[in-house]
Amino acid sequence: MISTTFHIGGDLGVRRLGFGAMHLPTGPAPDRRASLAVARRAVELGVTLIDTAHLYGGGANEELLAEALHPYPDELLITTKVGVARSASSGEWGLDGRPAVLRAQVEQALRRLRVERIELLQLHRIDPETPLADQLGTLRDLQTEGKLGRIGLSEVTVTELDQAREIIDIASVQNRYNLLDREHEPVLAACEAAGIAFLPWRPVAAGASGAQAEIAAVAAEITATPTQVALAWLLGHSPVILPIPGTTRIDHLEENLAAADVHLTPAQRERLDRLPEQA
């Protein structure tokens, strides 16, 4: 029996199938009205994990979620990310893990999300130009101050995860991963061994799932969509996987969340497991 819930950090319970807010338009109406409706519908359908980041519109995505959902239901977790900043001179986005930048982005996120504490804050990327101990030490200080509950990482290797865990407790990892892209399988294995939540970004290979013959065949066998098959495979592949598929449309949102009720047979899973070897 595949569990539908996971406790991040051992104590923060969420439904495993969440929602990634990155693609929601944050501009004026009518796009904004549509984005607000999608976010609200996600919560209506039982989503308790929503992922955003400072990078998504320089905080505009965080503000959109607050407009849509604040005051938040008790069970809702909105996790955000810091560590990518826009250059004042060039306007380009780049990694920036300097302590002052991380602290400022956390303070901004608190204000934009209208909360006093972010229950899960993830470092968007490790900045190679700033000592890891300085980056994680800043987040640990903010945690001690009560502004952060748990700390996660994004797009890291097993070695980086091990190094980080020597400095602070890591509650989550957010790496690129899906049925057709398993480059970070070793990181997933490390997370599973340690009970760390693994949030795959791009949990469905864009366009590829529907075009892949084996996925389409399995979908036809169980009267599901290829996207649902890909998400159901993730949920069954490891108990620490928390997929966060994103969309701008309510019909796609409903399709994605219905994947929690899609059941794959052991034989179907075995066929899907072999896909990277056949690619």
Backbone as a ProteinNet text record, in pm:
[ID]
protein_1_A
[PRIMARY]
MISTTFHIGGDLGVRRLGFGAMHLPTGPAPDRRASLAVARRAVELGVTLIDTAHLYGGGANEELLAEALHPYPDELLITTKVGVARSASSGEWGLDGRPAVLRAQVEQALRRLRVERIELLQLHRIDPETPLADQLGTLRDLQTEGKLGRIGLSEVTVTELDQAREIIDIASVQNRYNLLDREHEPVLAACEAAGIAFLPWRPVAAGASGAQAEIAAVAAEITATPTQVALAWLLGHSPVILPIPGTTRIDHLEENLAAADVHLTPAQRERLDRLPEQA
[TERTIARY]
84.5	0	88.5	68.2	148.9	90.9	174.3	128.9	103.5	1	-32.3	23.2	87.8	138.8	286	351.2	491.5	512	598.6	630.2	769.3	772.3	898.7	969.5	1097	1170.4	1122.2	1038.6	987.9	862.8	821.4	707.1	608.7	643.8	556.8	482.6	359.4	284.8	224.1	243.3	184	135.8	42.1	8.5	122	157.6	278.1	265.4	149.3	133	98.4	195.6	179.3	160.6	195	175.5	293.8	350.2	456.9	398.9	419.9	355.3	437	552.7	646	582.8	498.2	448.1	324.9	272.9	153.2	184.5	113.5	135.8	103.3	186.9	168	131.8	103.9	71.2	-71.7	-121.6	-257.8	-363.7	-489	-601.6	-600.2	-652.8	-722.9	-628.8	-500	-408.2	-399.3	-398.2	-385.3	-507.2	-625.2	-745.2	-737.3	-687.6	-673.9	-573.7	-463.1	-362.5	-418.5	-490.8	-551.5	-648.2	-723.4	-820.4	-751.7	-640.3	-566.7	-512.9	-451.4	-396.4	-505.6	-618.2	-727.7	-787.3	-797.1	-852.1	-758.9	-628.8	-534.5	-561.8	-581.4	-608.1	-744.5	-842.8	-975.1	-966.8	-876.2	-860.4	-771.1	-727.4	-653.3	-502.9	-449.4	-304.5	-263.3	-159.4	-108	38.7	96.6	235.6	241.6	278.8	293.3	435.1	499.7	639.1	648.9	725.7	752.9	899.3	938.6	1077.6	1088.5	1193.1	1223.5	1247.9	1311.2	1345	1221.8	1108.6	988.9	927.2	975.1	924.4	982	1096.3	1155.8	1065.4	993.4	901.3	756.2	728.8	590.7	505.8	567.3	494.9	454	541.9	508.7	390.2	392.1	283.6	151.4	158.1	38.5	-23.5	59	7.5	-55.1	5.8	-52.3	-187	-195.6	-322.1	-429.8	-391.2	-488.2	-530.5	-438.2	-462.1	-456.5	-405.6	-397.3	-533.5	-573.2	-504.7	-504.4	-391.5	-370.2	-440.6	-490.8	-539.1	-425.4	-459.1	-356.9	-266.3	-323.1	-245.9	-162.3	-172.1	-104	39.9	132.4	273.5	309.5	353.4	410.2	560.2	635	780.1	837.6	938.7	999.7	1151.3	1217.4	1361.8	1431.1	1554.6	1636.7	1774.8	1852.4	1989.3	2017.6	1920.4	1940.6	1897.1	1981.9	1953.1	1980.7	1916.7	1935.4	2044	2136.2	2245.1	2191.5	2233.3	2189.2	2244.7	2359.2	2422.5	2374.1	2364.7	2327.8	2181.3	2118.4	1980.5	1967.5	2081.7	2080.4	2067.5	1999.8	1988.8	2111.8	2158.6	2272.8	2273.7	2355.1	2365.1	2423.8	2365.6	2417.5	2381.5	2477.6	2455.2	2521.4	2554.4	2614	2515.2	2564.7	2474.6	2376.6	2421.5	2331.7	2219.7	2252.1	2151.6	2049.2	2097	2005.6	1913.7	1970	1888.8	1783.9	1824.1	1729.4	1616.9	1650.8	1548	1451.9	1501.7	1411.8	1318.2	1371.5	1287.3	1181	1220.7	1124	1016.9	1057.2	961.1	861.5	908.1	818.4	713.1	757.8	664.4	567.5	619.4	533.8	433.5	477.3	387.4	297.6	326.5	245.7	250.7	369.5	387.7	502.6	508	618.1	726	692.9	787.2	760.7	866.9	857.9	892	796.5	815	918.4	934.1	1039.1	1097.2	1224.8	1297.2	1410.4	1418.4	1520.5	1621.5	1748	1852.7	1843.2	1811.9	1781.1	1897.1	2014.9	2137.8	2249.8	2349.8	2469.2	2556.1	2591.9	2675.9	2822.4	2892.1	3031.6	3125.8	3080.7	3167	3157.2	3067	3048.7	3066.5	3146.3	3164.8	3030.2	3018.7	2893.3	2856.3	2954.7	2927.3	2865.3	2902.3	2844.4	2699.9	2672.6	2536.2	2443	2482	2396.3	2395.5	2506.7	2510.8	2411.7	2395.7	2298.2	2157	2126.2	1992.9	1971.5	2076.2	2065.8	2038.4	2103.6	2079.4	1933.5	1881.5	1742.1	1647.7	1688.8	1610.2	1610.2	1725.8	1737.4	1653.1	1643.6	1562.9	1413.6	1377	1235.2	1171.8	1252.9	1197.7	1187.3	1260.7	1256	1229	1150.9	1126.3	1225.1	1232.3	1319.9	1393.1	1507.3	1593.1	1615.3	1606.6	1631.4	1730.4	1765.4	1859.5	1794.6	1853.6	1803.1	1918.8	1901.3	1997.6	2136	2146.2	2272.7	2314.6	2442.6	2497.6	2495	2525.4	2534	2643.5	2755.9	2866.5	2824.8	2757	2711.6	2610.1	2522.5	2424.8	2495.6	2594.2	2669.6	2740.9	2801.5	2872.1	2775.8	2658.2	2558.7	2509.8	2492.2	2438.9	2538.9	2666	2764.6	2751.2	2679.8	2666.2	2530	2422.6	2286.3	2202.8	2085.4	1989.4	1923.4	1916.3	1852.7	1720.8	1612.8	1479.3	1431.9	1486.6	1437.9	1545.6	1529	1612.9	1520.9	1547.2	1466.3	1558.6	1556.8	1639.9	1552.7	1606.8	1535	1527.5	1406.6	1391.9	1254.1	1249.3	1122	1145.6	1039.1	1045.5	1148.6	1165.9	1257.2	1390.5	1410	1533.4	1569.2	1656	1688.8	1836.2	1889.7	2030.7	2059.4	1962.3	1986	1934.7	1930.8	1891.6	1979.2	2111.3	2192.5	2151.7	2113	2068.2	1936.9	1847	1721.3	1748.1	1841	1873.6	1927.5	2010.8	2065.2	1954.5	1860.3	1747.3	1660.9	1636.4	1553.6	1619.1	1749.3	1820.7	1814.8	1810.5	1812.1	1673.4	1570.2	1435.4	1413.9	1489.8	1480.1	1380.4	1291.7	1194.4	1266.3	1221.4	1279.7	1169.6	1183.7	1083.9	1136	1092.6	1144.4	1084.6	1171.7	1118.1	1124.4	1034.6	1005.9	971.7	871.1	837	777.2	735.3	687	770.1	836.7	918.3	827.7	850.5	761.3	742	620.4	587.3	631.9	738.6	797.4	713.7	645.6	569.1	458.4	390.9	283.6	333.7	456.7	511	579.8	615.4	687.5	589.9	620.3	524.9	486.9	584.7	554.9	465.9	492.2	408.5	266.8	256.1	124.4	49.7	122.4	59	5.9	85.4	40.2	-80.7	-76.8	-188.9	-317	-306.7	-424.1	-478.3	-389.7	-430.6	-512.7	-485.7	-554	-646	-670.7	-759.4	-713.5	-587.8	-529.7	-457	-405.7	-324.9	-177.9	-91.7	51.8	107.8	58.1	103.5	69.4	-51.1	-91	-5.1	27.4	114.3	251.9	306.8	438.7	438.5	331.8	323.4	298.3	212.8	187.5	314.2	395.7	522.7	611.8	618.9	699.9	653.8	523.2	469.9	503.3	510.1	541.1	688.5	768.7	911.6	987.3	950.4	1015.5	918.1	913.3	819.4	856.9	979.9	1020.1	995.7	949.1	925.2	795.6	804.8	689.7	683.3	613.9	609.1	535.8	582.7	519.1	491.7	405.5	376	309.4	344.8	287	203.6	112.9	29.6	-35.9	-85.6	-159.5	-308.4	-348.5	-487.7	-551.1	-676	-745.5	-767.4	-797.7	-820.2	-692.9	-578.1	-451.5	-420.9	-452.6	-434.6	-514.2	-638.8	-724.2	-672.6	-623	-563.4	-441.8	-355.2	-234.3	-267.8	-359.4	-388.9	-462.7	-532	-600.1	-500.2	-374.4	-271.8	-254.3	-293.3	-281.9	-369.3	-471.5	-563.4	-533.8	-425.1	-387.3	-301.2	-339.9	-268	-199.9	-70.5	8.7	35.6	24.4	55.1	206.9	253.7	398.5	458.2	385.8	436.2	447.4	349.3	355.8	471.1	492.1	603.7	737.2	746	870	897.5	794.9	812.3	857.8	798.7	835.8	975.8	1010.4	1144.3	1255	1227.7	1329.9	1344.6	1259	1258	1392.3	1461.8	1589.8	1688.3	1685.4	1776.3	1738.5	1609.9	1564.4	1579	1595.9	1596.8	1719.7
-119.1	0	124.7	212.8	333.8	442.4	497.5	601.9	732	803.4	930.8	1050	1025.1	1134.2	1111	1219	1211.7	1318.9	1290.7	1387.7	1445.7	1568.1	1636.3	1668.6	1630.9	1652.2	1563.6	1465.9	1373.1	1417.5	1545.1	1594.2	1681.4	1722.8	1813.6	1733.8	1696.3	1609.9	1683.4	1627.6	1683	1567.6	1597.8	1501.5	1500.1	1381.2	1368.1	1436.5	1437.3	1499.8	1646.6	1733.5	1875.9	1955.2	2083.9	2174.9	2269.8	2281.5	2377.4	2502.6	2617.1	2741.6	2822.1	2773	2852.1	2913.6	2838.8	2885.1	2974.4	2997.9	3080.7	3225.5	3282	3421.3	3514.3	3615.5	3706.8	3848.1	3863.9	3995.3	4035.5	4136.8	4185	4090.9	4121.1	4042.6	4047.8	3942.3	3825.4	3712	3721.3	3612.6	3594.5	3705.2	3695.2	3626.3	3659.9	3594.2	3443.5	3403.2	3260.6	3194.5	3262.3	3207.5	3192.1	3292.2	3284.1	3166.7	3146.5	3037.1	2901.4	2887.6	2759.9	2730.9	2830.2	2809.9	2771.2	2839	2809	2671.3	2635.5	2504.1	2392.7	2415.7	2315.7	2284.8	2388	2367.4	2302.2	2342.4	2279.6	2129.1	2088.6	1947.8	1871.7	1937.7	1868.3	1884.5	1969.3	1993.1	2060.2	2007.4	2069.3	2109.2	2095.1	2133.8	2213.9	2340.8	2428.5	2484.6	2476.6	2519.1	2648.7	2744.8	2868.9	2907.2	3029.6	3072.7	3223.2	3281.1	3422.2	3446	3348	3361.5	3379.1	3322.6	3326.9	3467.1	3550.4	3686.9	3778.4	3742.6	3827.3	3843.1	3737.3	3740.4	3758.2	3788.6	3809.9	3684.5	3567.6	3442	3421.2	3457.4	3448.6	3539	3660.6	3754.8	3703	3639.4	3583.2	3476.3	3387.7	3280.9	3337.6	3441	3503.5	3566.5	3632.5	3692.3	3586.2	3471.6	3366	3291.4	3271.1	3170.5	3219.7	3339.3	3389.3	3442.2	3410.8	3330.8	3182.7	3118.2	2983.1	2878.8	2771.9	2659.5	2604.7	2552.6	2505	2399.9	2315.9	2204	2241.2	2364.8	2403.1	2445.2	2385.9	2424.3	2492.3	2616.5	2684.9	2693.7	2624.5	2626.4	2717	2793.9	2883.3	2863.8	2928	2909.9	3045.3	3050.2	3171	3132	3232.9	3207	3237.3	3293.8	3341.9	3488.6	3575.4	3718.5	3784	3897.5	3974.2	4079.6	4084.6	4182	4323.4	4414	4553	4620.3	4574	4637.8	4580.4	4447.4	4384.4	4342.9	4326.6	4279.3	4129.6	4060.4	3915.7	3843.1	3727.7	3644.9	3555	3536.5	3449.1	3398.9	3296.8	3242.6	3347.2	3358.2	3453.3	3402.3	3335.2	3279.3	3357.8	3483	3563.6	3578.7	3573.4	3578.6	3694.8	3814.7	3930	3913.5	3852.6	3831.2	3727.1	3616.7	3512.2	3566.4	3639.9	3694.7	3791.5	3876	3972.7	3902	3796.9	3726.6	3652.2	3598.6	3534.9	3638.8	3753.2	3859	3903.8	3915.4	3953.3	3846.7	3719.7	3610.3	3609.6	3634.6	3642.2	3750.2	3863.6	3974	3941.7	3888.6	3860.9	3750.1	3648.5	3537.3	3567.2	3678.2	3723.8	3623	3574	3479.5	3526.7	3473.5	3503.1	3396.4	3282.7	3171	3090.2	3056	2970.7	2829.1	2739.3	2606.4	2522.3	2548.4	2481.8	2582.4	2611.8	2705.8	2628.8	2638.8	2564.2	2659.5	2620.9	2695	2658.9	2757.6	2730	2662.8	2707.6	2645	2677.6	2592.5	2624.1	2718.1	2829.6	2928.5	2888.9	2853.1	2809.1	2920.4	3044.6	3157.4	3193.3	3129.2	3157.3	3028	3027.1	2903.6	2842.9	2711.4	2644.3	2667.8	2668.6	2690.4	2827.3	2926.3	3060.3	3061.5	2992.6	2989.1	2917.3	2796.9	2718.7	2775.1	2835.4	2897.3	3011.9	3087.8	3197.1	3142.7	3035.5	2976.3	2915.1	2857.9	2802.6	2914.8	3029.7	3143.7	3188.7	3194	3233.3	3130.1	3005.6	2899.2	2918.2	2949	2972	3091.1	3190.3	3309.3	3283.4	3164	3130.6	3170.5	3214.6	3258.4	3144.5	3036.8	2918.2	2795.6	2703	2579.6	2471.4	2443.1	2337.7	2390.9	2328.8	2377.5	2266.4	2301.5	2206.1	2259.9	2175.9	2210.9	2184.2	2237.1	2212.9	2192.3	2093.5	2060.5	2037.4	1934	1901.2	1759.2	1731.2	1597.6	1526	1397.6	1322.4	1380.2	1415.5	1472.1	1602.9	1691.2	1818.9	1796.8	1699	1668.4	1621.6	1535.1	1486.2	1601.2	1690.1	1804.1	1894.2	1915.9	2002	1940.5	1809.4	1741.8	1740.7	1768.3	1782.2	1916.9	2010.3	2145.6	2165.2	2121.9	2139.5	2016.9	2007.7	1904.9	1946.3	1854.1	1880.3	1804	1875.7	1815.1	1775.7	1841.3	1813.2	1840.2	1777.3	1802.4	1815.9	1917	1940.6	1934.9	1821.9	1801.5	1767.9	1790.2	1751.6	1599.5	1547.7	1402.1	1366.2	1267.2	1213.8	1075.7	1013.9	877.7	862.1	965.3	958.1	1028.1	1079.7	1151	1118.4	1018.5	971.5	994.3	1101.2	1133	1137.5	1186.4	1204.4	1088	969.1	850.2	829.5	851.5	836.5	934.1	1055.7	1153.4	1106.7	1057.4	1003.3	889.6	800.2	688.2	737.8	841.8	898.1	959.2	1026.6	1086.2	978	871.7	763.4	699.6	680.1	618.6	704.6	837.3	929.7	980.4	940.3	988.5	1133.8	1181	1319.6	1327.2	1425.1	1443.3	1476.9	1417.2	1442.8	1500.8	1629.6	1699.9	1711.7	1624.4	1632.8	1751.7	1841	1943.9	1889.2	1940.1	1880.7	1731.5	1700.3	1559.5	1485.9	1561.9	1500.9	1558.6	1473.4	1521.4	1590.5	1716.6	1797.8	1737.3	1695.2	1642.4	1499.6	1456.7	1326.9	1210.8	1231	1121.1	1075.2	1172	1136.2	1072.6	1108	1057.8	922.6	885.9	761.7	643.7	549.7	443.3	358.1	320.7	233.2	302.6	431.5	506.2	517.6	548.2	558.4	425.2	314.9	182.8	151.9	180	156.7	245.1	370	460.9	406.7	352.9	297.4	175.7	96.9	-24.9	5.6	118.4	149.7	271	314.7	429.6	552.3	584.1	703	781.5	897.9	974.3	943	964.8	943.7	1025.6	1147.5	1230.1	1165.3	1111.5	1043.6	920.6	848.4	730.9	773.4	879.7	926.7	968.5	1036	1079	960.9	867.9	749.2	666.2	660.3	588	652.4	785.2	854.6	821	824.9	800.4	659.8	564.9	428.4	394.9	480.7	451.4	464.2	561.9	581.3	651.3	609.6	672.8	814.5	859.3	996.4	1095.5	1049	1138.1	1216	1348	1437.4	1517.1	1466.3	1537.5	1671.4	1771	1903.4	1950.3	1878.5	1920.1	2057	2137.4	2270	2282.6	2376.3	2402.3	2538.3	2592.6	2718.7	2696.5	2569.3	2538.4	2445.4	2473.4	2393.6	2251	2232.2	2096.1	2012.4	2073.1	2000.4	1973.9	2069.4	2051.2	1930.3	1922.9	1811.8	1679.1	1681.9	1560.9	1517.1	1611.1	1578.4	1517.1	1580	1534.1	1401.6	1371.4	1241.8	1126.9	1157.9	1053.1	979.8	1043.3	977.8	853.3	846.4	732	632.9	654.7	564	451	327.1	212.6	135.2	121	45.7	-93	-193.6	-330	-347	-446.1	-472.3	-491.4	-558.1	-579.9	-448.7	-361.5	-231.5	-148.1	-152.9	-78.9	-131.3	-262.4	-320.3	-272	-263.6	-211.5	-65.9	12.8	153.9	170.8	86.2	93.3	76.2	-2	-31.9	80	179.9	280.3	349.5	398.1	465.7	377.7	245.1	151.7	135.5	160.1	144.1	272.2	386	515.4	528.8
0	0	0	-97.6	-109.4	-19.8	68.8	159.2	82.4	120.8	55.8	132.3	247.6	329.6	364.4	405.1	448.4	554.4	651.6	756.1	730.5	682.6	653.1	784.3	791.6	915.4	1027.6	994.1	1094	1165.3	1146.1	1223.9	1146.1	1025.8	950.4	843.6	872	782.9	665.1	543.6	421.7	334.5	245.2	141.3	40.6	-5.5	-87.3	-222.4	-281.7	-412.8	-393.2	-423.8	-399.4	-527.3	-520.4	-633.9	-643.3	-763.6	-789.4	-853.2	-788.3	-831.1	-931.3	-971.9	-1052.1	-1176.4	-1248.1	-1377	-1367.1	-1248.7	-1237.1	-1275.6	-1374.2	-1410.7	-1294.2	-1274.9	-1161.8	-1207.3	-1336.8	-1389.4	-1358	-1428.3	-1403.4	-1458.4	-1426.3	-1477.1	-1630.2	-1697.7	-1641	-1599.1	-1637.1	-1601.4	-1450.7	-1378.8	-1233.3	-1172.6	-1221	-1169.4	-1191.3	-1307.2	-1336.4	-1241.8	-1214.1	-1122.9	-981.8	-935.5	-802.6	-795.1	-903.1	-905.3	-900.4	-971.5	-970.8	-831.3	-768	-633.3	-534.3	-542.7	-450.2	-477	-604.9	-638.4	-588.6	-594.8	-545.3	-398.3	-318.6	-176	-156.3	-235.9	-227.8	-253	-340.6	-375.7	-279.4	-174.4	-69.8	-71.5	-159.6	-160.6	-29.5	33.6	156.1	144.1	24.3	-1.2	-130.5	-120.2	-236.7	-236.5	-352.5	-365.8	-445.3	-393.9	-464.5	-439.2	-479	-460.9	-484	-424.6	-450.3	-598.8	-664.3	-806	-892.9	-854.8	-937.6	-932.3	-1022.3	-1029	-924.4	-867	-764	-643.1	-610.7	-497.1	-535.7	-662.6	-705.6	-690.3	-707	-691.9	-546.3	-454.7	-312.8	-280.5	-333.8	-308.9	-366.2	-482.6	-544.8	-455.6	-401.9	-316.3	-189.5	-133.9	-15	-48.1	-162.5	-203.3	-221.2	-275	-302.8	-177.2	-83.1	20.2	164.7	187.7	325.2	370.5	495.2	597.8	560.6	584	536.2	624.7	563.3	643.1	729.6	846.6	939.7	877.7	789	735.7	613.6	563.8	440	466.6	389.9	393.5	262.1	270.1	153.8	177.7	93.7	105.5	-2.6	33.6	-63.8	-63.4	-158	-176.4	-187.1	-141.1	-148.5	-200.2	-239.3	-281.2	-427	-497.4	-633.5	-634.1	-684.8	-679.4	-814	-835.4	-959	-938.5	-1032.6	-1025.8	-1044.7	-957.1	-967.8	-1092.7	-1139.9	-1255.6	-1388.2	-1396.9	-1524.4	-1533.3	-1418.6	-1418.1	-1434.3	-1446.3	-1463.8	-1329.4	-1332.9	-1213.2	-1201	-1078.4	-1054.8	-912	-886.5	-751.4	-658.1	-539.6	-441.5	-302.2	-240.7	-108.4	2.1	-24.5	80.6	196.5	319.9	435.6	433.7	396	396.4	294.4	180.8	76.7	122.3	177.9	225.3	333.8	427.2	535.5	480.1	386.4	329.6	254.7	179.7	103.4	195.6	305.1	401.5	463.1	500.3	558.3	457.9	331.3	227.9	210.7	215.7	201.3	316.3	435.6	550.4	529.2	478.8	455	342.3	232.4	116.8	144.7	216.8	248.4	367.8	437.1	551.2	666.6	694	803.7	892.8	1013.4	1104.5	1100.9	1037.2	1032.8	906.2	835.4	717.5	762.3	750.3	807.2	731.4	600.6	522.7	424.7	441.6	356.7	288.9	156.4	83.3	17.7	22.4	-47.2	-194.8	-278.7	-419.1	-492.2	-464.8	-515.5	-418.2	-411	-333.5	-415.7	-358.3	-424.6	-407	-515.7	-502	-460	-467.5	-432.4	-285	-212.7	-69.7	8.1	114.7	192.2	233.1	217	250.5	396.1	482.6	624.6	648.9	568.9	584.2	537.4	425.2	373.4	470.4	509.8	597.9	739.8	779.4	911.8	923	814.9	814.7	830.1	756.2	766.7	905.1	961.5	1097.2	1197.9	1180.1	1269.4	1259.4	1138.3	1119.5	1180.7	1175.4	1239.3	1391	1447.4	1591.2	1634	1546.1	1574.9	1562.5	1516.9	1504.6	1374.1	1277	1149	1048.4	1072.5	987.5	1074.7	1018.2	1089.7	1051	921.1	869.1	747.5	715.7	607.1	506.4	377.5	270.6	169.6	73.2	-32.6	-167.8	-272.8	-407.5	-504.4	-591.3	-697.4	-639.7	-554.4	-490.9	-525.8	-508.5	-524.5	-389.7	-391.5	-266.6	-177.5	-238.2	-159.9	-93.9	-170.4	-114.1	-2.7	-22	82.3	209.3	193.8	309.5	380.8	303	361.5	438.1	379.7	444.7	575	575.3	694.2	809.6	779.1	885.3	956.4	891.3	946.4	1012.1	944.6	995.9	959.6	1019.7	980.9	850.3	754.7	626.2	621.4	596.3	597	458.4	354.1	218.9	115.8	0.2	-117.1	-236.7	-317.7	-437.9	-559.6	-630.3	-748.8	-868.8	-987.7	-1110.6	-1118.6	-1141.1	-1142.3	-1196.5	-1284.3	-1330.9	-1391	-1437.5	-1489.9	-1600.5	-1682.1	-1795.5	-1770.3	-1650.2	-1616.6	-1472	-1453.6	-1319.8	-1286	-1337.8	-1310.8	-1161.5	-1084.2	-940.5	-856.5	-915.1	-838.9	-715	-722.1	-600.4	-489.7	-528	-427.4	-365.6	-449.3	-398	-299.9	-334.3	-245.9	-112.2	-115.7	8.1	92.5	26.9	99	162.8	86.7	139	261.1	255.1	366.4	491.8	472.4	586	623.9	549.6	577.7	540.1	441.1	393.9	279.3	283.6	175.9	46.2	-64.5	-196	-284.2	-318.5	-399.2	-541.6	-632.5	-769.4	-843.8	-891.3	-979.8	-1123	-1206	-1336.3	-1319	-1239.1	-1211.4	-1330.1	-1430.9	-1554.8	-1668.5	-1745.2	-1857.3	-1957.9	-1980.5	-2063.2	-2201.5	-2229.7	-2361	-2384.6	-2315.9	-2346.3	-2295.3	-2181.4	-2123.5	-2217.5	-2279.2	-2370.6	-2498.4	-2537.7	-2663.8	-2646.6	-2523.5	-2499.5	-2509.1	-2595	-2627.6	-2507.1	-2424.2	-2310.7	-2208.9	-2183.8	-2089.6	-2144.5	-2273.3	-2335.4	-2329.9	-2347.3	-2344.4	-2204.8	-2102	-1965.1	-1934.7	-1978.8	-1955.8	-2017.1	-2138.5	-2205.4	-2130.8	-2074.2	-2003.1	-1878.2	-1813.2	-1686.7	-1698.6	-1822.4	-1849	-1770.4	-1786	-1724.2	-1832	-1798	-1891.8	-1869.7	-1969.5	-1949.3	-1833.4	-1815.8	-1703.8	-1571.3	-1561.1	-1437.3	-1411.6	-1517.2	-1501.5	-1449.6	-1506	-1463.6	-1316.9	-1273.6	-1133.8	-1041	-1083.8	-1002.1	-986	-1092	-1082.4	-976.2	-974.8	-875	-733.6	-710.2	-576.3	-528.3	-621.1	-583.3	-584.6	-644.8	-660.6	-529.5	-447.6	-317.9	-224	-97.7	-3.9	34.7	0.6	36.8	-76.9	-192.4	-305.9	-285.8	-298.7	-290.2	-420.8	-521.9	-650.3	-637.3	-709.4	-706.1	-849.6	-923.6	-1061.1	-1062.6	-1162.5	-1175	-1300.8	-1301.1	-1416.9	-1401	-1511.1	-1506.8	-1530	-1545.1	-1578.6	-1475.8	-1442.9	-1343.2	-1392.9	-1522	-1569.8	-1560.2	-1588.6	-1574	-1426	-1341	-1197.2	-1149.1	-1188.8	-1146.9	-1202	-1325.9	-1383.8	-1302.6	-1269.3	-1193.5	-1058	-985.3	-849.8	-849	-957.2	-966.5	-977.3	-1004.4	-1013.1	-880.5	-770.7	-640.8	-632.5	-717.4	-716.9	-829.3	-902.4	-1010.7	-953.9	-982.2	-928.2	-1041.7	-1029.8	-1127	-1072.7	-1157.7	-1115.3	-1106.2	-1032.5	-1028.4	-1167.6	-1256.8	-1392.6	-1468.4	-1452.4	-1518.7	-1463.9	-1334.7	-1275.6	-1328.2	-1343.3	-1394.8	-1535.8	-1617.5	-1755	-1752.5	-1665	-1655.5	-1596.7	-1502.9	-1441.7	-1545.3	-1649.9	-1750.2	-1853.4	-1849.6	-1956.9	-1979.8	-1876.7	-1904.3	-1978.2	-1952.1	-2019.9	-2167.3	-2198.6	-2336	-2416.2	-2344.2	-2413.9	-2503.3
[MASK]
+++++++++++++++++++++++++++++++++++++++++++++++++++++++++++++++++++++++++++++++++++++++++++++++++++++++++++++++++++++++++++++++++++++++++++++++++++++++++++++++++++++++++++++++++++++++++++++++++++++++++++++++++++++++++++++++++++++++++++++++++++++++++++++++++++++++++++++++++++++++

